[in-house]
Amino acid sequence: MKKLLLIFIVSVFVSNGAVAATMINDTEIENVLTELVRPLTHAADIQDSRLKINIVNSDEFNAFVSGGEEVFIYTGLLKQIKSPTALQAVIAHELGHMLGGHMVQMSQRMSAELTRTMIIQALGVGLMVAGGNPALGAGVLAGSGGIAQQSILSFSRDEERIADDLGVDLMVKAKLNPNGFIEVFKQMNEMTGAAESKINPNQINHPLTMERLNNVKEKIKKLEYKYKSNKKLEEKQSAQYALVRAKLTGYLDGYERTAELYPSSDKSDAAIYARAIASMQAGNLEAAKTGTMTLISQTPKNPYFYELLGDIEYQYGHYDDSVIAYQKSLDLLNNNAPQIQTALALVLSERKKPGDDNRAIELCKRAILIQPQPLTYWILARVYTGGKSDWAMAEYYNMVNKKSESKKYATKAQKSLPKKSPEYLKSGDLLK
């Protein structure tokens, strides 16, 4: 059952050890969010090379910044925050906590726990369905257990006010619209207002939403800065963000909920996208393909529509068509998409035409250089033979936090690999 946590914006990280959480890895979502967050991280003097967007598959309305460079955004937040500007305000607030020095020790501890206990899970169906040898595939989609129990962090009124003020200042420095804060707090008040009206503010140490809304209104009112709207950019970002929200709904919420939020009368790209994905997830591949082809006909240069087509063709078992679609997606992205490279490698590893295994190996190697994923190593284990296959399985088990299995395969790999080979040395690293 889904839970709606009535928490103050991105100020509380609540986790239950009984609830498993996974990290979603998706090229489209990561790219869109990175472009939205980047102006803020630039304003906070965070280098692009240090910025990493992480998407947490959880219905919690939450986000946080860890170590000043890793941004964790929950799918529950993305599905409920309605505009790019409002999302930027949320991240600006979290960066405000960082700049205010409120989260240093807590964020370091959270980062260590998340790194240890969360497994990266691919979002696209081409990566969700492992196929092949069940013995090899077991665990590809399994989480690594619940997030370690964390204490609830309640920031004081002063800390929240400082974080909001610093967040508004960051929006200004980044030349963004600070009214995103007003939009967020109005939406939060709609969610929590009834519950908060029963709370005596003198008996809690953190501010209520209306108090924060009034504070940021006063802060923004006194600004000399006047936001200059860039309509073309705003329309582009709004369209991209709408597709992100639709994608998450289609994959995570089921067909009935998707149809409720995006009824057939809605002919927008986002609605067609959501329904196509939800149809694919429900096994209605004909409807999924029809919707996807409609999107491609309307926007033939959107690489993620071809990615979805590749997923659908893979589900059909049309490997040739899936390969063509994934390759088109990669061409439009200048081959800079590790997840889609892995998806294509998976199809090639199943199609088994002459040269497919070698091409799959090359794609996996490129993907690993940029963004290692468990499934990428799993595919390498399928297409490699002998000691290299064992090494790849050792890496896979290491990534899914099954250390004993990893060591078993690493030991087996070293028995047959040349002692100076890269795979032999990497196997040795896994045995330390």
C-alpha positions as CSV (number, residue, x, y, z in Angstrom):
1,M,0.0,0.0,0.0
2,K,1.3,3.4,-0.9
3,K,2.0,5.9,1.8
4,L,1.8,9.6,1.8
5,L,4.2,11.0,4.3
6,L,3.2,14.4,5.6
7,I,6.6,15.8,6.1
8,F,8.1,19.3,5.7
9,I,9.8,19.7,2.4
10,V,12.9,17.7,2.1
11,S,13.8,18.2,5.7
12,V,13.2,14.8,7.0
13,F,14.6,11.5,5.9
14,V,12.4,8.7,7.3
15,S,13.2,5.1,6.6
16,N,11.9,1.8,7.9
17,G,14.2,-1.2,7.9
18,A,11.3,-3.3,6.7
19,V,10.8,-1.4,3.5
20,A,13.1,-2.2,0.6
21,A,14.2,0.7,-1.6
22,T,15.9,0.7,-5.0
23,M,17.7,3.2,-7.1
24,I,16.2,3.8,-10.5
25,N,18.7,4.2,-13.3
26,D,17.2,5.9,-16.4
27,T,19.0,8.1,-18.9
28,E,16.1,10.3,-19.8
29,I,15.2,11.1,-16.1
30,E,18.8,11.7,-15.1
31,N,19.5,14.0,-18.0
32,V,16.4,16.1,-17.5
33,L,17.0,16.5,-13.8
34,T,20.7,17.2,-14.2
35,E,19.9,20.1,-16.5
36,L,17.4,21.5,-14.1
37,V,19.7,21.1,-11.1
38,R,22.9,22.3,-12.8
39,P,22.3,26.1,-12.5
40,L,21.8,25.7,-8.8
41,T,24.9,23.6,-8.3
42,H,26.9,26.1,-10.3
43,A,25.6,28.8,-8.0
44,A,26.7,26.7,-5.1
45,D,30.2,26.3,-6.7
46,I,29.8,22.6,-7.3
47,Q,31.7,21.3,-10.3
48,D,29.8,19.4,-13.0
49,S,32.2,16.5,-12.7
50,R,31.1,16.1,-9.0
51,L,27.3,16.3,-9.6
52,K,25.4,13.1,-9.6
53,I,21.6,12.7,-9.7
54,N,20.2,9.7,-7.9
55,I,16.5,8.7,-8.2
56,V,15.1,6.7,-5.3
57,N,12.1,4.5,-6.0
58,S,9.9,5.5,-3.1
59,D,6.5,7.2,-2.7
60,E,7.9,9.4,-0.1
61,F,7.7,13.2,-0.8
62,N,11.4,13.7,-0.2
63,A,14.8,14.6,-1.5
64,F,18.2,15.4,0.0
65,V,21.8,16.4,-0.9
66,S,24.6,14.2,0.3
67,G,28.2,15.4,0.6
68,G,27.3,18.6,-1.4
69,E,27.5,16.8,-4.7
70,E,25.1,13.8,-4.8
71,V,21.4,14.7,-5.1
72,F,18.9,12.1,-4.1
73,I,15.4,12.7,-5.5
74,Y,12.4,10.4,-4.6
75,T,10.0,9.3,-7.3
76,G,7.1,10.4,-4.9
77,L,8.4,13.9,-5.0
78,L,8.8,13.9,-8.8
79,K,5.3,12.5,-9.4
80,Q,3.8,15.2,-7.1
81,I,5.8,18.3,-7.8
82,K,4.2,19.8,-10.9
83,S,6.7,22.1,-12.4
84,P,10.5,22.3,-13.1
85,T,10.6,25.6,-11.1
86,A,9.1,24.1,-8.0
87,L,11.5,21.1,-8.2
88,Q,14.4,23.6,-8.5
89,A,13.1,25.3,-5.3
90,V,13.1,21.9,-3.5
91,I,16.8,21.3,-4.5
92,A,17.7,24.9,-3.7
93,H,16.3,24.4,-0.2
94,E,18.4,21.2,0.3
95,L,21.5,23.0,-1.0
96,G,20.6,25.7,1.5
97,H,20.9,23.2,4.3
98,M,24.3,22.1,3.0
99,L,25.5,25.7,2.7
100,G,24.2,26.4,6.2
101,G,26.2,23.5,7.6
102,H,23.1,21.7,8.9
103,M,23.7,18.3,7.2
104,V,27.3,17.5,7.0
105,Q,27.5,14.6,9.4
106,M,24.0,13.4,8.6
107,S,24.5,13.4,4.9
108,Q,27.8,11.6,5.1
109,R,26.2,8.8,7.2
110,M,23.2,8.6,4.9
111,S,25.4,8.4,1.8
112,A,27.3,5.5,3.3
113,E,24.1,3.6,4.2
114,L,22.5,4.2,0.8
115,T,25.7,3.2,-1.1
116,R,25.9,0.0,0.9
117,T,22.2,-1.0,0.9
118,M,20.7,0.2,-2.3
119,I,21.0,-1.6,-5.6
120,I,20.7,0.3,-8.9
121,Q,17.7,-1.0,-10.8
122,A,17.2,-0.2,-14.5
123,L,13.8,1.3,-15.3
124,G,13.4,0.3,-19.0
125,V,11.8,-3.0,-19.7
126,G,14.8,-4.0,-21.8
127,L,16.8,-3.9,-18.6
128,M,14.2,-5.1,-16.3
129,V,13.8,-8.5,-18.0
130,A,17.1,-10.4,-17.7
131,G,16.1,-13.6,-19.6
132,G,18.6,-16.4,-20.3
133,N,19.9,-18.8,-17.7
134,P,17.8,-18.6,-14.6
135,A,20.8,-19.4,-12.5
136,L,22.6,-16.4,-13.9
137,G,19.6,-14.2,-13.8
138,A,18.4,-14.8,-10.3
139,G,18.7,-11.6,-8.3
140,V,19.0,-9.2,-11.2
141,L,15.9,-7.4,-10.1
142,A,16.2,-8.2,-6.4
143,G,16.8,-5.4,-3.9
144,S,19.6,-5.6,-1.4
145,G,17.3,-5.3,1.6
146,G,15.8,-2.4,3.5
147,I,17.6,0.8,4.0
148,A,19.3,0.9,7.3
149,Q,17.2,2.4,10.0
150,Q,17.8,6.2,10.3
151,S,16.8,8.6,13.0
152,I,14.3,11.3,12.1
153,L,15.9,14.7,11.6
154,S,13.8,17.6,12.6
155,F,15.4,20.9,11.8
156,S,14.7,23.8,14.0
157,R,12.8,26.9,13.0
158,D,16.0,28.8,12.5
159,E,17.6,26.1,10.5
160,E,14.6,25.8,8.2
161,R,14.4,29.6,7.8
162,I,18.1,29.8,7.0
163,A,17.9,26.9,4.5
164,D,14.9,28.6,2.8
165,D,16.6,32.0,2.7
166,L,19.8,30.5,1.3
167,G,17.8,28.5,-1.2
168,V,16.1,31.7,-2.4
169,D,19.5,33.3,-2.7
170,L,20.7,30.4,-4.7
171,M,17.7,30.7,-7.1
172,V,18.6,34.4,-7.6
173,K,22.3,33.7,-8.1
174,A,21.4,31.0,-10.7
175,K,19.0,33.5,-12.4
176,L,16.0,31.2,-11.7
177,N,12.5,32.0,-10.6
178,P,12.4,32.2,-6.8
179,N,8.6,32.0,-6.9
180,G,9.1,28.3,-7.2
181,F,9.4,28.3,-3.4
182,I,5.9,29.8,-3.1
183,E,4.5,27.2,-5.5
184,V,6.1,24.4,-3.5
185,F,4.8,25.6,-0.1
186,K,1.3,26.2,-1.5
187,Q,1.3,22.6,-2.7
188,M,2.7,21.4,0.6
189,N,0.0,23.3,2.5
190,E,-2.7,21.6,0.4
191,M,-1.2,18.3,1.4
192,T,-0.6,18.9,5.1
193,G,-2.7,21.9,6.0
194,A,-5.6,20.0,7.6
195,A,-3.2,17.9,9.7
196,E,-1.0,21.0,10.6
197,S,-4.1,23.0,11.7
198,K,-4.4,20.6,14.7
199,I,-0.8,21.1,15.8
200,N,0.2,23.6,18.5
201,P,3.2,25.4,16.9
202,N,4.6,26.2,20.4
203,Q,4.9,22.5,21.1
204,I,7.2,21.6,18.1
205,N,10.6,22.8,17.2
206,H,10.2,22.8,13.4
207,P,8.1,25.4,11.5
208,L,4.7,24.7,9.9
209,T,4.3,25.0,6.2
210,M,2.3,28.3,6.4
211,E,5.0,29.8,8.5
212,R,7.6,28.9,5.9
213,L,5.3,30.1,3.0
214,N,4.9,33.5,4.7
215,N,8.7,33.7,5.3
216,V,9.7,33.1,1.7
217,K,7.0,35.5,0.5
218,E,8.5,38.3,2.6
219,K,12.0,37.3,1.5
220,I,11.1,37.4,-2.2
221,K,9.1,40.6,-1.8
222,K,12.2,42.4,-0.5
223,L,14.5,41.2,-3.4
224,E,15.9,43.7,-5.8
225,Y,16.2,40.9,-8.3
226,K,13.6,40.6,-11.0
227,Y,13.4,37.2,-12.8
228,K,13.6,37.5,-16.5
229,S,11.5,34.8,-18.2
230,N,12.9,32.8,-21.0
231,K,9.7,31.4,-22.5
232,K,11.4,29.1,-25.0
233,L,13.6,27.5,-22.4
234,E,10.7,27.2,-19.9
235,E,8.4,25.6,-22.5
236,K,11.2,23.1,-23.3
237,Q,11.9,22.2,-19.7
238,S,8.2,21.9,-18.9
239,A,7.7,19.5,-21.7
240,Q,10.7,17.4,-20.7
241,Y,9.6,17.4,-17.1
242,A,6.1,16.4,-18.0
243,L,7.5,13.4,-19.9
244,V,9.6,12.4,-16.9
245,R,6.6,12.4,-14.6
246,A,4.5,10.5,-17.2
247,K,7.3,7.9,-17.5
248,L,7.5,7.3,-13.8
249,T,3.7,7.0,-13.6
250,G,3.6,4.6,-16.5
251,Y,6.3,2.3,-15.1
252,L,5.5,2.4,-11.4
253,D,1.8,3.0,-10.9
254,G,0.0,0.4,-13.0
255,Y,-2.3,0.8,-16.0
256,E,-5.5,1.7,-14.1
257,R,-3.8,4.5,-12.1
258,T,-2.1,5.8,-15.3
259,A,-5.3,5.8,-17.2
260,E,-6.9,7.8,-14.4
261,L,-4.2,10.4,-14.5
262,Y,-3.7,10.4,-18.2
263,P,-7.2,9.5,-19.8
264,S,-7.5,8.7,-23.5
265,S,-9.0,12.1,-24.0
266,D,-5.6,13.6,-23.2
267,K,-3.7,13.8,-26.5
268,S,-0.5,15.4,-25.1
269,D,2.8,13.7,-25.6
270,A,3.1,13.1,-21.9
271,A,-0.2,11.3,-21.8
272,I,0.5,9.2,-24.8
273,Y,3.9,8.4,-23.3
274,A,2.4,7.3,-20.0
275,R,-0.3,5.2,-21.5
276,A,2.2,3.5,-23.9
277,I,4.5,2.6,-21.1
278,A,1.7,1.4,-18.8
279,S,0.3,-0.7,-21.7
280,M,3.7,-2.3,-22.2
281,Q,3.9,-3.0,-18.5
282,A,0.5,-4.6,-18.6
283,G,1.4,-6.8,-21.6
284,N,-0.7,-4.9,-24.2
285,L,2.2,-4.5,-26.7
286,E,0.0,-3.5,-29.6
287,A,-1.4,-0.5,-27.8
288,A,2.1,0.3,-26.5
289,K,3.6,0.2,-30.0
290,T,0.8,2.3,-31.5
291,G,1.3,5.0,-28.9
292,T,5.1,5.0,-29.3
293,M,4.9,5.2,-33.1
294,T,2.5,8.2,-32.7
295,L,5.1,9.9,-30.5
296,I,7.9,9.1,-33.0
297,S,5.9,10.5,-35.9
298,Q,5.3,13.7,-34.0
299,T,8.8,14.1,-32.5
300,P,11.2,12.0,-34.6
301,K,14.3,13.3,-32.9
302,N,13.4,12.3,-29.3
303,P,15.8,9.5,-28.5
304,Y,13.8,8.2,-25.6
305,F,10.8,7.4,-27.8
306,Y,13.1,5.1,-29.8
307,E,14.4,3.6,-26.5
308,L,10.8,2.7,-25.6
309,L,10.2,1.2,-29.0
310,G,13.3,-0.9,-28.5
311,D,11.9,-2.1,-25.2
312,I,8.6,-3.0,-26.8
313,E,10.2,-4.8,-29.7
314,Y,12.3,-6.7,-27.2
315,Q,9.1,-7.8,-25.4
316,Y,7.7,-9.0,-28.7
317,G,10.9,-11.0,-29.4
318,H,11.6,-8.9,-32.5
319,Y,15.3,-8.7,-31.8
320,D,16.2,-7.1,-35.2
321,D,13.7,-4.3,-34.8
322,S,14.7,-3.8,-31.2
323,V,18.4,-3.5,-32.2
324,I,17.5,-0.9,-34.8
325,A,15.4,1.2,-32.4
326,Y,18.0,1.1,-29.6
327,Q,20.7,2.1,-32.1
328,K,18.6,5.0,-33.3
329,S,18.3,6.2,-29.7
330,L,22.0,5.9,-29.2
331,D,22.7,7.8,-32.4
332,L,20.5,10.7,-31.3
333,L,22.3,10.7,-27.9
334,N,25.8,10.6,-29.5
335,N,26.3,7.1,-28.0
336,N,26.4,8.7,-24.5
337,A,23.8,6.6,-22.7
338,P,25.1,3.7,-20.6
339,Q,21.7,2.4,-19.8
340,I,20.6,2.2,-23.5
341,Q,24.0,0.7,-24.4
342,T,23.3,-2.0,-21.9
343,A,19.8,-2.6,-23.2
344,L,21.2,-3.0,-26.7
345,A,23.9,-5.3,-25.5
346,L,21.2,-7.4,-23.8
347,V,19.3,-7.8,-27.0
348,L,22.5,-8.7,-28.9
349,S,23.3,-11.3,-26.3
350,E,20.0,-13.0,-27.0
351,R,19.9,-12.6,-30.8
352,K,23.3,-14.3,-31.2
353,K,23.9,-13.4,-34.9
354,P,27.5,-13.5,-36.0
355,G,29.4,-10.6,-34.3
356,D,26.7,-9.9,-31.8
357,D,28.6,-11.2,-28.8
358,N,31.7,-9.0,-29.7
359,R,29.5,-6.0,-30.2
360,A,27.7,-6.6,-26.9
361,I,31.1,-6.8,-25.1
362,E,32.2,-3.5,-26.6
363,L,28.9,-1.8,-25.6
364,C,29.2,-3.2,-22.0
365,K,32.8,-2.0,-21.7
366,R,31.8,1.5,-22.8
367,A,28.8,1.6,-20.4
368,I,31.0,0.4,-17.5
369,L,33.4,3.2,-18.0
370,I,30.7,5.8,-17.5
371,Q,28.2,4.1,-15.2
372,P,28.7,0.5,-14.0
373,Q,25.5,-1.4,-13.4
374,P,24.9,-5.0,-12.2
375,L,23.1,-6.0,-15.3
376,T,26.0,-4.8,-17.5
377,Y,28.3,-7.3,-15.8
378,W,25.6,-10.0,-16.0
379,I,25.4,-9.6,-19.7
380,L,29.2,-9.8,-20.0
381,A,29.0,-13.1,-18.1
382,R,26.6,-14.3,-20.8
383,V,28.8,-13.4,-23.7
384,Y,32.2,-14.1,-22.3
385,T,33.5,-17.6,-21.8
386,G,35.8,-19.2,-19.2
387,G,37.6,-17.1,-16.7
388,K,36.3,-13.8,-18.1
389,S,32.7,-15.0,-17.6
390,D,33.5,-15.9,-14.0
391,W,35.1,-12.5,-13.4
392,A,32.1,-10.7,-14.8
393,M,29.8,-12.7,-12.5
394,A,32.1,-11.8,-9.6
395,E,31.7,-8.1,-10.4
396,Y,27.9,-8.6,-10.7
397,Y,27.6,-10.2,-7.3
398,N,29.8,-7.6,-5.8
399,M,27.5,-4.8,-7.1
400,V,24.4,-6.5,-5.7
401,N,26.2,-6.8,-2.3
402,K,26.5,-10.7,-2.4
403,K,30.1,-10.7,-1.3
404,S,30.4,-14.5,-0.7
405,E,29.2,-15.3,-4.2
406,S,31.5,-12.6,-5.6
407,K,34.5,-14.1,-3.9
408,K,33.6,-17.6,-5.1
409,Y,33.5,-16.5,-8.8
410,A,36.6,-14.3,-8.4
411,T,38.5,-17.3,-7.0
412,K,37.2,-19.4,-9.9
413,A,38.2,-16.7,-12.4
414,Q,41.7,-16.5,-11.2
415,K,42.2,-20.2,-11.7
416,S,41.9,-19.9,-15.5
417,L,42.9,-16.4,-16.3
418,P,46.4,-15.3,-17.3
419,K,48.0,-13.8,-14.2
420,K,48.7,-10.4,-15.7
421,S,45.4,-10.0,-17.5
422,P,43.1,-7.1,-16.3
423,E,40.4,-9.5,-15.3
424,Y,42.8,-11.5,-13.2
425,L,43.9,-8.4,-11.3
426,K,40.3,-7.1,-10.9
427,S,39.3,-10.5,-9.5
428,G,42.1,-10.2,-7.0
429,D,40.7,-6.8,-6.0
430,L,37.4,-8.5,-5.2
431,L,39.1,-11.0,-3.0
432,K,40.7,-8.4,-0.7
